[in-house]
Amino acid sequence: MTDRYCVFGNPISHSKSPLIHAAFAEQTGEAIEYTAIAAPLDDFTGAWHRFTAEAGRGANVTVPFKEEAFRLCDTLSERARRAGAVNTLVLGKNALTYGDTTDGVGLVRDLEHHGVTLEGARILVLGAGGAVRGVLEPLLAGQPRYVVIANRTAAKAAALAQDFADLGEVRGGGFETLDGPFDLVINGTSASLSGELPPLPDALFAPHATAYDMMYGAEPTVFLRWAAARGARTLDGLGMLVEQAAESFFQWRGKRPDTGPVRERLRRAL
Ligand code: ATR
């Protein structure tokens, strides 16, 4: 029976993951099946176990199941432990479930791909929810000068910074006390979804700064339009999506797909 993989979410019908993994499988000659499955909101764990009983070997996990996936794992990567969330499940040969999170490494690979240097950079991260928690470890591993986390609810940013303080220079607070300039500003709030912009000061960007939105769409997000008008180079989260998928694929199949052509194909289809 063909090895099966899937992405679990709810809702999930708009996921691009089946398309991305089909392209990776074709490229690497791996015979796998990859589908999108809407897990019941009250029984994600059951959905995973049913899947593994029917040749399921691994899965991606998206909203709203990343924390429940984290809880069901038998073993976890260090970065997943830090993130408190899992986006990649792997069924081990011993039938134990291993959990990893590839979102952060996906972001860092996409930044590298676009020539953005983390080492020595002054980085601002907007937001303090699950999306941001998931990328802090790989960002700090790039040895930036410092990372500032700014959030609408300042206390959440401060607490998050505290959780990662052993990995580097990181501090958190509200938007009102923000003090630039920054070389890299990453929007990890969900404000883009509703077309809103956090209250940001005009003098945020250093010369040659990059603005990155973890969201993407056919049109630039409000945040990216705002950043472009202030002279920053802008990047959206489409590349992060493809890179996190590639890292999951590597966890499952031990092969690294070439992400460039897949990214271009998705961009054209937006
Ligand atoms: P996710 O898993 O996408 O990170 P989350 O954990 O609900 O989702 O976090 C959403 C983040 O977006 C939070 O940092 C939230 O700020 P609060 O902690 O103050 O709620 C932020 N956010 C959502 N809507 C926002 C808006 N309109 N302006 C600014 N920040 C917003």
Boltz pocket constraint, residues with backbone or C-beta under 6 A from the ligand:
constraints:
  - pocket:
      binder: B
      contacts: [[A, 126], [A, 127], [A, 128], [A, 129], [A, 130], [A, 131], [A, 132], [A, 151], [A, 152], [A, 153], [A, 156], [A, 188], [A, 189], [A, 190], [A, 191], [A, 196], [A, 197], [A, 198]]
      max_distance: 6.0
